[in-house]
Amino acid sequence: MRTKPQEAPVSLFSAAAGPGAKKTRIYFEDRPLDVPEGISVASALLISGVRAFRSTPVSGAPRAPYCMMGVCFECLVEIDGRPGRQSCLTPVRDGMVIKRQEGASELKHPGRED
């Protein structure tokens, strides 16, 4: 049975930026988050206590960033309505809307019309 991922009560990650760092507002699952400018979406979500970024297409198990350098694809999220975005390689932008990616994303193949 699938269970909804819980948010971490306290993050094991902390912002590298100092207390005077400029902040930007993003939205994760309709929740506003004020995070340091210039960091990746994955970093922003981790310092905000998010533990599950997506679920696997087969079992529905929760997944989270692993490598933080674009190799493993465990950090995939939906950003501004576009699924399959690597959150570890995407810098935060003011007003960005991020959602968990549930299961497989629809892939468009070049040259294929359907």
Summary of the structure (lengths in Angstrom):
residues: 114
radius of gyration: 14.6
end to end distance: 33.4
largest distance: 51.1
contacts: 279
relative contact order: 0.22
helix: 6%
strand: 29%
